[in-house]
């Protein structure tokens, strides 16, 4: 498993990189990290050399290339089932995949208005239409899953589903979007996880600025 190489971009901004990184780190899956920083326009010509889509994250395993955050997580889960990336209960596993896919394909208003930014001072912004509805739906998901599992994470122990929502936790903090006690409780659990703290520490140490992501 040590021959897994995960290519990521800036830890301060790259929400899609954050997802497989925190999933694999939290699960104790060995991998080598390669950071290729964003250039002008939040891209980099080198991305095309390492990824079929010209984007990161991308996982290299020998000659194999796996791109897209959720596909990377699924591949690693198959390689290392003992890591417990998905819940052990079949029903919970299906629900975890359902909400992960909802995160993957939805919440565009929130993602567009509030880019992930680990260094951003906490302050609210004027929110365009659709953001508040996205926030309420995410809170509903978190509330229902934690009520089902008993918490502290979405399905009890930290799982791939938590990894898929990790950038949202930063968005909720950085843009001062939520007040509900159960939402804040879940966010506190996420932000105290050792894998989160390791990513955050590295993100805060970065000096690079991507103007497109400085909302």
C-alpha positions as CSV (number, residue, x, y, z in Angstrom):
1,X,0.0,0.0,0.0
2,X,3.0,2.4,0.4
3,X,3.1,2.6,-3.4
4,X,0.0,4.8,-3.4
5,X,0.7,8.3,-4.4
6,X,-1.9,11.0,-3.8
7,X,-1.5,14.2,-5.8
8,X,-3.2,17.2,-4.3
9,X,-3.2,21.0,-4.6
10,X,-3.0,23.8,-2.0
11,X,-4.2,22.6,1.4
12,X,-5.7,26.0,2.1
13,X,-8.0,25.9,-0.9
14,X,-8.3,22.5,-2.5
15,X,-11.6,21.0,-1.1
16,X,-11.5,18.1,-3.5
17,X,-8.0,17.2,-2.5
18,X,-9.0,17.4,1.2
19,X,-11.6,14.7,0.9
20,X,-9.5,11.6,-0.1
21,X,-6.5,12.9,2.0
22,X,-8.5,13.1,5.2
23,X,-10.3,9.8,4.5
24,X,-7.0,7.9,3.9
25,X,-5.2,9.7,6.8
26,X,-7.9,9.1,9.3
27,X,-8.2,5.4,8.2
28,X,-4.4,4.9,8.6
29,X,-4.0,3.9,5.0
30,X,-0.3,4.5,4.0
31,X,0.3,6.8,1.0
32,X,2.8,9.3,-0.3
33,X,1.5,12.9,-0.7
34,X,2.6,15.0,-3.6
35,X,1.5,18.6,-3.5
36,X,1.3,20.5,-6.8
37,X,0.3,24.1,-6.1
38,X,-2.3,26.0,-8.0
39,X,-1.0,28.6,-10.5
40,X,-2.8,31.3,-12.3
41,X,-6.5,30.7,-12.6
42,X,-6.4,28.1,-9.8
43,X,-4.8,25.5,-12.2
44,X,-1.4,24.3,-13.2
45,X,-0.1,22.8,-16.5
46,X,1.5,20.0,-14.5
47,X,-1.9,18.7,-13.5
48,X,-2.3,17.5,-17.1
49,X,0.9,15.5,-16.8
50,X,-0.3,13.6,-13.8
51,X,-4.1,13.4,-14.3
52,X,-6.3,12.4,-17.2
53,X,-8.6,15.4,-16.5
54,X,-5.9,17.9,-15.8
55,X,-7.2,18.3,-12.3
56,X,-6.4,17.0,-8.8
57,X,-6.7,15.0,-6.7
58,X,-5.5,12.0,-8.6
59,X,-4.2,8.7,-7.1
60,X,-1.3,6.8,-8.7
61,X,-1.0,3.1,-7.9
62,X,1.7,1.8,-10.2
63,X,0.5,2.4,-13.7
64,X,-3.1,3.0,-12.6
65,X,-4.5,6.5,-12.4
66,X,-7.7,7.1,-10.3
67,X,-9.2,10.6,-10.4
68,X,-12.2,12.2,-8.6
69,X,-12.4,12.3,-4.9
70,X,-15.1,9.7,-4.3
71,X,-13.6,7.3,-6.8
72,X,-10.3,7.5,-5.0
73,X,-11.9,6.8,-1.7
74,X,-13.9,3.8,-3.1
75,X,-10.7,2.3,-4.7
76,X,-8.7,2.6,-1.5
77,X,-11.7,1.1,0.5
78,X,-11.5,-1.9,-1.8
79,X,-7.8,-2.2,-1.5
80,X,-7.9,-1.9,2.3
81,X,-11.3,-3.1,3.6
82,X,-9.9,-3.5,7.1
83,X,-9.5,0.3,7.2
84,X,-13.2,0.8,7.7
85,X,-13.6,3.7,5.3
86,X,-17.3,2.8,4.9
87,X,-19.7,1.8,7.7
88,X,-19.9,-1.9,8.4
89,X,-23.7,-2.1,8.4
90,X,-25.0,-2.5,4.8
91,X,-27.9,-0.1,5.3
92,X,-25.6,2.6,6.8
93,X,-23.1,2.0,4.0
94,X,-25.8,2.6,1.4
95,X,-26.9,5.8,3.2
96,X,-23.3,6.9,3.5
97,X,-22.8,6.5,-0.2
98,X,-26.1,8.3,-0.9
99,X,-25.2,11.4,1.0
100,X,-21.6,11.3,-0.4
101,X,-23.1,11.4,-3.9
102,X,-25.4,14.2,-2.9
103,X,-22.4,16.1,-1.7
104,X,-20.5,15.3,-5.0
105,X,-23.3,16.5,-7.3
106,X,-25.1,19.1,-5.2
107,X,-24.8,22.2,-3.1
108,X,-23.5,24.3,-6.0
109,X,-24.7,27.6,-4.5
110,X,-22.7,27.1,-1.3
111,X,-19.6,25.9,-3.1
112,X,-19.7,28.7,-5.5
113,X,-20.2,31.5,-3.0
114,X,-18.1,30.2,-0.2
115,X,-14.8,28.6,-1.4
116,X,-12.9,26.5,1.1
117,X,-10.3,28.7,2.7
118,X,-8.6,27.4,5.9
119,X,-6.8,30.7,6.6
120,X,-9.8,32.9,6.1
121,X,-10.7,35.1,9.1
122,X,-14.3,34.3,10.2
123,X,-16.7,36.7,8.8
124,X,-20.1,36.6,7.1
125,X,-20.7,37.7,3.5
126,X,-23.8,38.6,1.5
127,X,-25.2,35.2,0.4
128,X,-26.6,34.7,-3.1
129,X,-29.8,32.8,-3.6
130,X,-29.6,29.1,-2.9
131,X,-26.9,29.1,-0.2
132,X,-29.2,29.1,2.8
133,X,-31.2,26.2,1.3
134,X,-27.9,24.3,0.8
135,X,-26.9,25.0,4.4
136,X,-30.3,23.8,5.8
137,X,-30.2,20.6,3.8
138,X,-26.7,19.8,4.9
139,X,-27.6,20.4,8.5
140,X,-30.6,18.1,8.0
141,X,-28.3,15.3,6.7
142,X,-25.9,15.7,9.6
143,X,-28.7,15.7,12.1
144,X,-30.5,12.6,10.7
145,X,-27.3,10.6,10.3
146,X,-26.0,11.3,13.7
147,X,-29.4,10.6,15.3
148,X,-29.4,7.2,13.5
149,X,-25.8,6.3,14.5
150,X,-25.4,8.0,17.9
151,X,-22.5,10.1,16.6
152,X,-20.1,11.7,17.2
153,X,-19.5,11.4,13.4
154,X,-22.1,10.8,10.8
155,X,-22.1,7.0,11.1
156,X,-20.5,6.7,14.6
157,X,-16.8,6.4,13.8
158,X,-15.2,8.7,11.2
159,X,-15.9,7.4,7.7
160,X,-15.7,8.3,4.0
161,X,-19.0,10.2,4.4
162,X,-17.4,12.6,6.9
163,X,-14.5,13.0,4.6
164,X,-16.8,14.1,1.8
165,X,-18.4,16.8,4.0
166,X,-15.1,17.9,5.6
167,X,-14.7,21.0,3.3
168,X,-18.3,22.1,4.3
169,X,-17.2,22.2,7.9
170,X,-14.6,24.8,7.0
171,X,-17.1,26.8,4.9
172,X,-19.6,26.8,7.8
173,X,-16.9,28.2,10.1
174,X,-15.2,30.6,7.7
175,X,-18.4,32.3,6.5
176,X,-20.2,32.1,9.9
177,X,-23.1,30.2,8.4
178,X,-24.6,28.1,11.2
179,X,-25.9,28.5,14.8
180,X,-27.6,25.2,15.7
181,X,-26.1,23.4,18.6
182,X,-26.1,19.9,17.0
183,X,-24.4,21.3,13.9
184,X,-21.7,23.0,16.0
185,X,-21.2,19.8,18.0
186,X,-20.6,17.8,14.8
187,X,-18.2,20.5,13.5
188,X,-16.3,20.4,16.8
189,X,-15.8,16.6,16.5
190,X,-14.5,17.0,12.9
191,X,-12.2,19.9,13.7
192,X,-10.6,18.1,16.7
193,X,-9.9,14.9,14.6
194,X,-6.1,14.4,14.3
195,X,-6.3,14.1,10.5
196,X,-8.2,17.4,10.3
197,X,-5.6,19.1,12.6
198,X,-2.7,17.8,10.5
199,X,-4.2,19.2,7.3
200,X,-5.2,22.5,8.9
201,X,-1.7,23.0,10.3
202,X,-0.2,22.5,6.9
203,X,-2.8,24.8,5.3
204,X,-2.1,27.6,7.7
205,X,1.6,27.4,7.0
206,X,1.1,28.0,3.2
207,X,1.8,31.5,1.9
208,X,0.3,31.1,-1.6
209,X,-2.7,33.2,-2.5
210,X,-5.3,32.2,-5.1
211,X,-7.4,35.3,-5.7
212,X,-10.3,33.3,-7.1
213,X,-10.8,31.6,-3.8
214,X,-10.5,34.7,-1.6
215,X,-14.3,35.4,-1.3
